[in-house]
Amino acid sequence: MIPKEFVHYQDKLYWIYRKVKHHQVKEGSVNELKEFWMCDMVVRNKNQNDDALLFLREIEEAQIVKDLI
């Protein structure tokens, strides 16, 4: 899956793995979905008429490796 949408949140970069309407998810099962989809964070996105849950995966900073062996 190629990430298409990115979110900058708390000085970290995330890509939106799934976007789900808030009313489609049972109240107690958000954490279970987060673990099932292997996401790092879930945030609630409130727009004018759109109330969605964003399941986010963190994009870690690149590390430079000098010696391979």
N, C-alpha and C positions, 0 to 999 in steps of 0.2 A: 504494500500500500504506500503510495507516494503522498506525503503530507501536502495539503493545499492551503490550509489556513493556519496561521501562527498567532500566538498570544504572548505578549510580554507581561509577566505578572510577578511581582515581588523580586525584581532584578534577575529573573530567570526567563529563559525562552522555552515555550511549550508549543506543541502542535496539537491541533484539535483532532483527536482520534474519533470521537463520536459526538454528535449533537442530538439530544433527545428532548422532546417536549416534556415539561415538568409533570403534566397530568398523566403521561404515559407510564410513569414509574411509581411503584408503590412506595409509600413513605419510608419503610424500613429497609428497602432493598437497594438503596443507592450504593452503600458500601460493598455489597456483594457484587454488583455490576462493576464497580471500580476494580475490584480484585480479579474478576473474571476476564475483563478486558485488559488487565495489567497496566492500568493507568496510575499515574502518580498523584493526580489531584482532580477533584470535581468542583467546579464553580457554577454558580447560578447566574445566568445572563438574563437580565430584565430589560427588555426594550418596551416600546409603546404597547403593543398587543402580544408580543412574543415573550414567553417565559420558558427558557430552555436551560437544560443542564449540559455543561460542556465537560466532557471527559478528556483530560489532558495528559499527554506524555511529555516528559521533560527532554529537551535536547541539551545534552551535557556539553560543556566547553571542550574544545579539542585540546589534547595534550601532545606536546612534542616529545617524541622518543628519539634520543640520540644514538644509543647503542642497542642493536637488536640481539647481539650475542655477547 
